[in-house]
Amino acid sequence: MRTNNVQKFLLTLILSVILMFDLNPFLRAAAPDEVKQQELKVLKQEVVKLQYTEAETLRKLLVPYFGPDTRVSADDKTNVLSLSDNPENLEKMLAVIRKIDVKPKDMVITMQLIIASDAEGPTDPELKNDPLIKDLQKLLRFRSYQLLDATLVRSVDRKESYLSFGPNNQFDIRLRPETVEETAQSHIKLYVSLRQIKIESTLPEGKKVWSPITPATYLIDSNLSLKSGERTVVGVSRLSEGAVAGNNNGLILIISGKIVS
């Protein structure tokens, strides 16, 4: 009798194991879709050494592509981006990196600073036939135009340049160019800031000196877009007293930009 009970117990145990293995596929088939997708999910990893763009800057530019599986870290010391994501989204981010992390283009920015006056007076011969000056004469009430200073700056795409301007370095200019090549012809997006940083004053003994202005006076603060090789008027501004000698009272900034490489 005892032997029969043991046999029954062993038979029941064997049947239970068989049923468990037979039912396992049905249990897996009944699992939620999310669980099945998680089991099938494959993530890829990439480590990218950046050449021309800061790692943290590029990481921020990739934020719009972040999804639930995205993992991106930036190491500023080595300038490396570490990425992990599903293959499709990872390739999108790599395409963005390849587009942005390229050698910056060189540009030549030419600037003219022109003083315009309400009073009658001569206009510089080289400005008389300047098409831009002729257009300004139709729009503005200034009667004479004199070239105060001119310079050429070699600038790099997406990098700021600073320089002093004017015969007494009484102005400073800040430039930040950025190339745009989404159109048939390359364009330059350009941020320009022109400030007056010095003013002419007369000492008690009659000597004239140029002294710093605190704070500096912003004369032109502008964003513009121009074709490579195009020349344009950036802005016209009234000057603070003592910016230049004489009765001049208007300042005109003309800029041209050309992509050279």
Residue frames as qw, qx, qy, qz and C-alpha x, y, z in Angstrom:
[[0.000, 0.886, 0.464, 0.000, 0.00, 0.00, 0.00],
 [0.305, -0.799, 0.113, 0.505, 2.82, 2.33, 0.85],
 [0.434, -0.111, 0.604, 0.659, 4.52, 1.46, -2.41],
 [0.235, 0.645, 0.644, 0.337, 1.39, 2.47, -4.35],
 [0.132, -0.940, -0.221, 0.223, 1.27, 5.86, -2.65],
 [0.388, -0.572, 0.372, 0.619, 4.90, 6.55, -3.57],
 [0.386, 0.196, 0.700, 0.569, 4.23, 5.57, -7.16],
 [0.108, 0.829, 0.536, 0.115, 1.20, 7.86, -7.32],
 [0.246, -0.874, 0.006, 0.420, 3.21, 10.76, -5.90],
 [0.406, -0.332, 0.540, 0.658, 6.02, 10.28, -8.44],
 [0.311, 0.459, 0.714, 0.428, 3.50, 10.01, -11.31],
 [0.013, -0.923, -0.375, 0.091, 1.77, 13.24, -10.21],
 [0.334, -0.738, 0.216, 0.545, 5.11, 15.06, -10.00],
 [0.414, -0.044, 0.658, 0.628, 6.18, 13.91, -13.47],
 [0.205, 0.681, 0.645, 0.280, 2.84, 15.00, -15.00],
 [0.145, -0.925, -0.185, 0.299, 3.14, 18.41, -13.34],
 [0.363, -0.524, 0.418, 0.647, 6.61, 18.98, -14.82],
 [0.345, 0.244, 0.728, 0.539, 5.42, 17.92, -18.28],
 [0.079, 0.833, 0.541, 0.079, 2.40, 20.23, -18.13],
 [0.250, -0.834, 0.006, 0.492, 4.56, 23.12, -16.96],
 [0.332, -0.306, 0.562, 0.693, 6.88, 22.80, -19.97],
 [0.240, 0.454, 0.756, 0.406, 3.96, 22.36, -22.36],
 [0.027, -0.887, -0.456, 0.071, 2.18, 25.48, -21.07],
 [0.420, -0.537, 0.069, 0.728, 5.28, 27.72, -21.06],
 [0.234, 0.148, 0.506, 0.817, 4.95, 28.73, -24.77],
 [0.130, -0.710, -0.608, -0.329, 1.29, 29.66, -24.20],
 [0.406, -0.774, -0.273, 0.403, 2.24, 31.77, -21.20],
 [0.376, -0.295, 0.260, 0.839, 4.88, 33.59, -23.22],
 [0.107, 0.395, 0.619, 0.670, 2.38, 34.21, -26.02],
 [0.256, -0.799, -0.530, -0.122, -0.03, 35.74, -23.55],
 [0.466, -0.411, -0.183, 0.762, 2.61, 38.18, -22.18],
 [0.166, 0.892, 0.194, -0.372, 1.96, 41.91, -22.73],
 [0.664, 0.684, 0.065, 0.296, 3.33, 43.46, -25.95],
 [0.071, -0.931, 0.309, -0.183, 5.54, 45.76, -23.90],
 [0.708, -0.482, 0.513, 0.048, 7.29, 42.80, -22.30],
 [0.851, 0.290, 0.363, 0.247, 7.84, 41.09, -25.66],
 [0.409, 0.869, -0.046, 0.275, 9.22, 44.31, -27.17],
 [0.350, -0.839, 0.408, -0.092, 11.57, 44.71, -24.22],
 [0.836, -0.200, 0.487, 0.152, 12.88, 41.18, -24.79],
 [0.736, 0.483, 0.326, 0.344, 13.49, 41.91, -28.49],
 [0.067, 0.996, -0.064, -0.021, 14.99, 45.42, -28.00],
 [0.820, 0.046, 0.034, 0.570, 18.56, 45.81, -29.23],
 [0.094, -0.980, 0.030, 0.171, 20.63, 48.88, -28.31],
 [0.764, 0.390, -0.055, 0.511, 23.82, 50.04, -29.99],
 [0.437, -0.807, 0.000, 0.397, 26.66, 52.06, -28.58],
 [0.614, 0.615, 0.023, 0.495, 29.04, 54.53, -30.23],
 [0.482, -0.685, -0.024, 0.546, 31.96, 56.58, -28.93],
 [0.503, 0.755, 0.199, 0.371, 32.75, 59.65, -31.03],
 [0.511, -0.400, -0.015, 0.761, 35.91, 61.75, -30.75],
 [0.273, 0.918, 0.286, -0.035, 34.96, 65.27, -31.83],
 [0.659, 0.166, 0.120, 0.724, 37.41, 67.36, -33.82],
 [0.165, 0.349, 0.131, 0.913, 35.96, 70.87, -34.10],
 [0.466, -0.579, -0.214, -0.634, 32.98, 71.12, -31.72],
 [0.158, -0.358, 0.711, -0.585, 32.91, 70.99, -27.92],
 [0.222, -0.147, -0.964, -0.026, 31.37, 67.78, -26.61],
 [0.050, 0.448, 0.674, -0.585, 28.91, 69.44, -24.22],
 [0.285, 0.406, -0.131, -0.858, 27.81, 71.90, -26.91],
 [0.385, 0.110, -0.758, -0.515, 27.03, 69.06, -29.31],
 [0.108, -0.245, -0.931, 0.249, 25.28, 67.03, -26.60],
 [0.209, 0.459, 0.407, -0.762, 22.85, 69.93, -26.08],
 [0.376, 0.348, -0.408, -0.756, 22.19, 70.08, -29.83],
 [0.299, 0.010, -0.926, -0.229, 21.22, 66.39, -29.77],
 [0.231, 0.111, 0.699, -0.668, 18.56, 66.81, -27.04],
 [0.622, 0.253, -0.029, -0.741, 15.64, 67.03, -29.55],
 [0.646, 0.242, -0.672, -0.271, 16.52, 63.49, -30.68],
 [0.085, -0.234, 0.864, -0.438, 16.49, 61.96, -27.18],
 [0.707, -0.209, -0.454, -0.499, 14.03, 59.09, -26.65],
 [0.803, -0.513, 0.113, -0.281, 13.28, 56.61, -23.85],
 [0.962, -0.061, 0.035, 0.263, 16.34, 54.50, -24.72],
 [0.458, 0.756, -0.169, 0.437, 18.79, 57.36, -25.35],
 [0.673, -0.656, 0.002, 0.340, 21.90, 57.69, -23.23],
 [0.543, 0.677, -0.057, 0.493, 24.39, 60.44, -24.17],
 [0.574, -0.739, -0.035, 0.351, 27.32, 61.65, -22.08],
 [0.452, 0.826, -0.135, 0.307, 29.95, 64.27, -22.87],
 [0.755, -0.431, -0.025, 0.494, 33.55, 64.27, -21.66],
 [0.200, 0.979, -0.036, -0.004, 34.96, 67.77, -22.08],
 [0.460, -0.683, 0.502, 0.263, 38.49, 66.70, -21.12],
 [0.488, -0.087, 0.764, 0.412, 38.80, 64.26, -24.01],
 [0.391, 0.381, -0.194, -0.815, 36.10, 65.94, -26.16],
 [0.126, -0.012, -0.963, -0.237, 34.33, 62.62, -26.57],
 [0.655, -0.069, 0.060, -0.750, 30.62, 61.82, -26.87],
 [0.058, -0.031, 0.996, -0.051, 29.37, 58.41, -25.70],
 [0.583, 0.062, -0.115, -0.802, 26.01, 57.40, -27.17],
 [0.104, 0.072, 0.991, -0.041, 23.65, 54.49, -26.65],
 [0.540, 0.292, 0.151, -0.775, 20.26, 54.06, -28.33],
 [0.786, 0.323, 0.524, -0.055, 18.21, 51.92, -30.67],
 [0.570, -0.004, 0.491, 0.659, 19.97, 51.62, -34.06],
 [0.258, 0.720, 0.488, 0.420, 17.56, 53.87, -35.98],
 [0.198, -0.972, -0.120, -0.031, 17.73, 56.81, -33.58],
 [0.640, -0.532, 0.268, 0.486, 21.44, 56.37, -33.01],
 [0.548, 0.254, 0.471, 0.643, 22.06, 56.76, -36.75],
 [0.066, 0.896, 0.324, 0.295, 20.03, 60.00, -36.77],
 [0.429, -0.881, 0.077, 0.186, 22.21, 61.44, -34.01],
 [0.672, -0.239, 0.411, 0.568, 25.40, 60.32, -35.75],
 [0.424, 0.593, 0.441, 0.523, 24.24, 62.06, -38.93],
 [0.145, -0.975, -0.128, -0.111, 23.77, 65.30, -36.96],
 [0.611, -0.649, 0.258, 0.373, 27.25, 64.94, -35.48],
 [0.644, 0.113, 0.464, 0.597, 28.80, 64.40, -38.92],
 [0.239, 0.796, 0.367, 0.418, 27.07, 67.52, -40.21],
 [0.275, -0.957, -0.025, -0.083, 28.06, 69.79, -37.33],
 [0.643, -0.614, 0.333, 0.315, 31.53, 68.58, -36.41],
 [0.735, 0.520, 0.194, 0.390, 33.28, 69.85, -39.54],
 [0.514, -0.115, -0.008, 0.850, 36.24, 72.16, -40.07],
 [0.084, 0.821, 0.319, -0.467, 35.06, 75.79, -39.66],
 [0.559, 0.634, 0.286, 0.451, 35.15, 77.90, -42.80],
 [0.380, -0.327, -0.039, 0.865, 37.38, 80.94, -43.07],
 [0.225, 0.848, 0.453, 0.158, 35.85, 84.27, -43.99],
 [0.353, 0.044, -0.016, 0.935, 37.11, 87.73, -44.84],
 [0.064, -0.843, -0.521, 0.117, 34.99, 90.53, -43.36],
 [0.344, 0.240, 0.083, 0.904, 35.58, 94.04, -44.72],
 [0.184, -0.781, -0.536, 0.262, 34.26, 97.02, -42.75],
 [0.243, 0.416, 0.089, 0.872, 33.95, 100.73, -43.45],
 [0.231, -0.661, -0.531, 0.477, 33.10, 103.28, -40.79],
 [0.219, 0.470, 0.330, 0.789, 31.69, 106.47, -42.29],
 [0.091, -0.466, -0.433, 0.766, 30.92, 109.78, -40.62],
 [0.117, 0.603, 0.576, 0.539, 27.92, 111.65, -42.01],
 [0.163, -0.275, -0.311, 0.895, 27.14, 115.30, -41.28],
 [0.205, 0.792, 0.551, -0.165, 24.10, 117.57, -41.45],
 [0.053, -0.818, 0.124, 0.559, 26.35, 120.48, -42.39],
 [0.691, 0.716, -0.095, -0.031, 27.50, 121.27, -45.89],
 [0.387, -0.679, 0.591, 0.201, 30.91, 119.86, -46.61],
 [0.417, 0.483, -0.686, -0.350, 32.91, 117.70, -48.98],
 [0.951, -0.070, 0.223, -0.203, 32.26, 114.02, -49.51],
 [0.472, -0.453, 0.681, 0.328, 35.26, 111.75, -49.93],
 [0.404, 0.462, -0.519, -0.595, 35.89, 111.15, -53.65],
 [0.160, 0.109, -0.975, -0.113, 35.82, 107.35, -53.22],
 [0.185, 0.347, 0.807, -0.440, 32.38, 107.60, -51.59],
 [0.333, 0.388, -0.058, -0.858, 30.73, 109.88, -54.16],
 [0.572, 0.241, -0.569, -0.539, 30.16, 107.09, -56.64],
 [0.035, -0.055, 0.965, -0.256, 29.52, 104.38, -54.06],
 [0.386, -0.337, -0.661, -0.548, 26.07, 102.87, -54.83],
 [0.456, -0.500, -0.687, 0.265, 25.31, 102.35, -51.13],
 [0.203, -0.340, -0.223, 0.891, 26.14, 105.97, -50.30],
 [0.175, -0.098, -0.422, -0.884, 23.97, 107.18, -53.18],
 [0.451, -0.458, -0.726, -0.245, 21.06, 105.17, -51.79],
 [0.410, -0.478, -0.531, 0.567, 21.67, 106.60, -48.31],
 [0.087, -0.109, 0.051, 0.989, 21.67, 110.15, -49.70],
 [0.343, -0.309, -0.557, -0.690, 18.15, 109.55, -50.98],
 [0.586, -0.492, -0.643, -0.037, 16.95, 108.21, -47.62],
 [0.538, -0.542, -0.341, 0.548, 18.82, 110.36, -45.09],
 [0.097, 0.983, 0.144, 0.064, 19.24, 114.10, -44.65],
 [0.604, -0.544, 0.252, 0.524, 23.01, 114.00, -44.21],
 [0.434, 0.880, -0.053, -0.183, 24.83, 116.24, -46.68],
 [0.322, 0.722, -0.612, 0.038, 28.42, 115.02, -46.52],
 [0.982, -0.183, 0.023, -0.029, 30.12, 111.69, -45.98],
 [0.139, 0.770, -0.610, 0.126, 33.68, 111.07, -44.82],
 [0.882, 0.003, -0.465, 0.077, 35.48, 107.74, -44.41],
 [0.466, -0.794, 0.305, -0.245, 36.58, 107.53, -40.77],
 [0.330, -0.476, 0.815, 0.021, 38.23, 104.10, -40.85],
 [0.867, 0.263, -0.257, -0.338, 38.32, 100.88, -42.84],
 [0.286, -0.498, 0.814, -0.085, 39.68, 97.45, -42.00],
 [0.765, 0.159, -0.541, -0.312, 39.70, 93.81, -43.06],
 [0.527, -0.423, 0.640, -0.365, 39.28, 90.96, -40.60],
 [0.486, 0.154, -0.839, -0.187, 40.00, 87.28, -41.14],
 [0.590, -0.252, 0.426, -0.638, 37.29, 85.46, -39.20],
 [0.114, 0.078, -0.989, -0.060, 36.37, 81.84, -38.52],
 [0.537, -0.336, -0.544, -0.550, 32.91, 80.32, -38.76],
 [0.697, -0.576, -0.404, -0.142, 31.07, 80.43, -35.40],
 [0.636, -0.254, -0.292, 0.667, 33.96, 82.16, -33.64],
 [0.065, -0.968, -0.223, 0.098, 33.81, 85.68, -32.23],
 [0.591, 0.266, -0.008, 0.762, 36.26, 88.38, -33.30],
 [0.243, -0.894, -0.243, 0.287, 36.99, 91.64, -31.47],
 [0.571, 0.229, 0.107, 0.781, 38.81, 94.69, -32.75],
 [0.113, -0.670, -0.209, 0.704, 39.27, 98.37, -32.05],
 [0.405, 0.590, 0.520, 0.466, 38.08, 100.78, -34.72],
 [0.019, -0.986, -0.160, -0.039, 38.48, 104.45, -35.52],
 [0.488, 0.669, -0.294, 0.478, 41.58, 106.67, -35.78],
 [0.145, -0.575, 0.540, -0.597, 41.75, 106.97, -31.98],
 [0.336, -0.074, -0.934, 0.101, 40.45, 103.46, -31.23],
 [0.305, -0.074, 0.355, -0.880, 37.32, 105.13, -29.89],
 [0.825, 0.041, -0.075, -0.559, 35.07, 102.29, -31.07],
 [0.227, -0.274, 0.934, 0.040, 35.15, 98.54, -30.75],
 [0.719, 0.176, -0.333, -0.584, 33.43, 95.93, -32.88],
 [0.469, -0.168, 0.852, -0.160, 32.40, 92.37, -32.05],
 [0.605, 0.304, -0.467, -0.569, 31.64, 89.95, -34.89],
 [0.516, -0.111, 0.839, -0.133, 30.28, 86.41, -34.94],
 [0.518, 0.345, -0.463, -0.631, 29.83, 84.94, -38.42],
 [0.592, -0.004, 0.792, -0.151, 28.13, 81.65, -39.25],
 [0.181, 0.215, -0.696, -0.661, 27.92, 80.04, -42.67],
 [0.667, 0.274, 0.517, -0.462, 24.63, 78.72, -44.01],
 [0.047, 0.318, -0.773, -0.547, 24.82, 76.31, -46.95],
 [0.433, 0.326, 0.807, -0.232, 21.24, 75.10, -47.20],
 [0.501, 0.764, 0.153, -0.376, 20.61, 77.23, -50.29],
 [0.813, 0.511, 0.098, 0.263, 22.13, 77.20, -53.77],
 [0.376, 0.661, -0.260, 0.594, 24.48, 80.03, -52.76],
 [0.569, -0.257, -0.563, 0.541, 26.33, 80.16, -49.47],
 [0.200, -0.854, -0.140, -0.460, 25.11, 82.79, -47.00],
 [0.399, 0.113, -0.573, 0.707, 26.72, 84.32, -43.94],
 [0.447, -0.796, -0.379, -0.152, 24.69, 84.95, -40.81],
 [0.461, 0.295, -0.312, 0.776, 26.48, 87.73, -38.99],
 [0.416, -0.821, -0.363, 0.143, 26.10, 89.23, -35.54],
 [0.426, 0.439, -0.091, 0.786, 27.61, 92.72, -35.28],
 [0.409, -0.825, -0.332, 0.205, 28.01, 94.90, -32.22],
 [0.423, 0.491, -0.068, 0.758, 29.55, 98.39, -32.46],
 [0.466, -0.777, -0.349, 0.239, 30.26, 100.38, -29.29],
 [0.205, 0.809, -0.205, 0.511, 31.77, 103.75, -28.52],
 [0.807, -0.361, -0.346, 0.314, 34.37, 103.16, -25.79],
 [0.465, -0.225, -0.119, 0.848, 36.20, 106.51, -25.69],
 [0.106, 0.924, 0.359, 0.078, 35.23, 110.16, -25.70],
 [0.494, 0.359, -0.086, 0.787, 37.33, 113.23, -26.46],
 [0.362, -0.874, -0.303, 0.115, 37.64, 115.75, -23.67],
 [0.353, 0.717, -0.183, 0.572, 39.69, 118.87, -22.99],
 [0.633, -0.332, -0.444, 0.541, 41.96, 119.20, -19.97],
 [0.195, -0.899, -0.222, 0.322, 42.13, 122.50, -17.99],
 [0.331, -0.558, 0.358, 0.671, 45.38, 123.41, -19.75],
 [0.503, 0.611, -0.166, -0.588, 43.62, 123.02, -23.12],
 [0.034, 0.332, -0.905, -0.266, 45.07, 119.67, -24.12],
 [0.808, 0.068, -0.125, -0.572, 42.65, 117.25, -25.80],
 [0.116, -0.291, 0.945, -0.093, 42.66, 113.62, -24.69],
 [0.681, -0.095, -0.547, -0.478, 40.62, 110.47, -25.34],
 [0.278, -0.284, 0.736, -0.548, 39.19, 108.98, -22.17],
 [0.140, -0.165, -0.969, -0.117, 37.31, 105.68, -21.64],
 [0.535, -0.279, -0.113, -0.789, 33.51, 105.76, -21.37],
 [0.150, -0.059, -0.949, 0.271, 32.00, 103.76, -18.51],
 [0.728, 0.066, 0.668, 0.138, 29.81, 102.06, -19.44],
 [0.175, -0.104, 0.624, 0.755, 30.47, 101.89, -23.17],
 [0.503, 0.428, 0.175, -0.730, 27.71, 103.19, -25.47],
 [0.510, 0.206, 0.800, 0.241, 26.13, 100.69, -27.86],
 [0.217, 0.450, -0.233, -0.834, 25.67, 102.28, -31.26],
 [0.683, 0.233, -0.471, -0.508, 24.76, 99.29, -33.43],
 [0.398, -0.173, 0.873, -0.224, 23.63, 95.82, -32.31],
 [0.683, 0.391, -0.145, -0.600, 22.40, 93.81, -35.26],
 [0.602, -0.035, 0.787, 0.133, 21.93, 90.38, -36.82],
 [0.520, 0.614, -0.189, -0.563, 21.98, 90.15, -40.60],
 [0.788, 0.088, 0.583, 0.179, 22.28, 87.68, -43.43],
 [0.317, 0.782, -0.289, -0.452, 24.26, 88.34, -46.60],
 [0.935, 0.349, 0.003, 0.064, 25.45, 86.36, -49.58],
 [0.719, -0.343, 0.239, 0.555, 29.15, 85.57, -49.78],
 [0.420, 0.168, 0.345, 0.822, 30.73, 88.60, -51.48],
 [0.061, -0.801, -0.469, -0.368, 27.74, 90.87, -50.83],
 [0.267, 0.056, -0.297, 0.915, 28.18, 94.36, -49.33],
 [0.284, -0.704, -0.582, -0.292, 25.53, 95.99, -47.16],
 [0.117, -0.554, 0.273, -0.777, 24.78, 98.79, -44.70],
 [0.404, -0.202, -0.836, 0.312, 24.61, 97.30, -41.21],
 [0.257, -0.774, -0.541, 0.208, 23.29, 100.37, -39.45],
 [0.179, 0.598, -0.003, 0.781, 23.21, 104.13, -39.00],
 [0.539, -0.589, -0.511, 0.318, 23.61, 105.61, -35.53],
 [0.062, -0.937, 0.049, -0.341, 23.73, 108.98, -33.83],
 [0.635, 0.209, -0.489, 0.560, 27.02, 109.59, -32.06],
 [0.509, -0.739, -0.316, 0.309, 27.62, 110.62, -28.50],
 [0.074, 0.985, -0.139, 0.075, 29.21, 114.01, -28.00],
 [0.273, -0.766, 0.578, 0.070, 32.96, 113.87, -28.38],
 [0.909, 0.079, 0.403, 0.070, 33.06, 110.72, -30.52],
 [0.651, 0.319, 0.273, 0.633, 34.79, 112.57, -33.37],
 [0.210, -0.383, -0.048, 0.898, 36.02, 116.07, -33.94],
 [0.077, -0.042, -0.447, -0.890, 33.93, 118.69, -35.71],
 [0.521, 0.080, 0.166, -0.833, 30.25, 118.93, -36.48],
 [0.436, 0.062, -0.833, -0.334, 29.78, 115.31, -37.56],
 [0.494, -0.171, 0.503, -0.688, 26.83, 113.59, -36.00],
 [0.917, 0.131, 0.064, -0.372, 26.08, 110.33, -37.75],
 [0.239, -0.476, 0.835, 0.137, 27.91, 107.03, -37.97],
 [0.856, 0.313, -0.118, -0.394, 27.38, 104.49, -40.76],
 [0.459, -0.396, 0.790, 0.095, 28.78, 100.96, -40.72],
 [0.770, 0.451, -0.253, -0.374, 29.12, 99.11, -44.05],
 [0.542, -0.379, 0.750, 0.009, 30.19, 95.45, -44.12],
 [0.767, 0.371, -0.397, -0.341, 30.93, 92.84, -46.75],
 [0.634, -0.392, 0.659, -0.100, 31.72, 89.17, -46.12],
 [0.685, 0.468, -0.483, -0.280, 33.26, 86.51, -48.29],
 [0.902, -0.269, 0.335, -0.032, 33.78, 82.80, -47.61],
 [0.266, 0.758, -0.569, -0.174, 37.33, 81.90, -48.70],
 [0.300, 0.275, -0.913, -0.003, 37.61, 78.25, -47.65]]
